[in-house]
Amino acid sequence: MKNTLKSYERLKSLKCIDYIFSKEGKSIHEEDLTIRYVLVKISDYPLKAGFSVSKRLYKKAHDRNKYKRWLREAYRTRKTPLLEYLKEKELAIHLFLILKTKAEGKTFQDIEKQVESCLQKLSKRIKS
């Protein structure tokens, strides 16, 4: 399976995003990262994701874009085991990755480790 992040894998619907941030949504936290997620009954793809970096953290768009690129890349390369499990069990999940603190002094590898850790925690929660 290729490590891609096509448009149909992205979470764009405002209705879906609102649902993730409603009472139905659950959270997983790491040092600088939060994942909000919700299991859904009907979805055209088993694993959809959105990405966010707050304007309060980074005033300049190029800084926000850099960290969003990092989040997307880390997610893209680490999502395969979770995606295969969801396909096998015929489940669907929508998730949103949020950078919640300033990541100054952090490298891409640090962010990547946090994303991987969060995805592993998510896998454990779904499997139990």
Secondary structure, 3 states (H helix, E strand, C coil): CCCCCCHHHECCCHHHHHHHCCCCCEEEECCCEEEEEEEECCCCCCEEEEEEECCCCCCCHHHHHHHHHHHHHHHHHHCHHHHHHHHHHCCEEEEEEEECCCCCCCCHHHHHHHHHHHHHHHHHHHHC
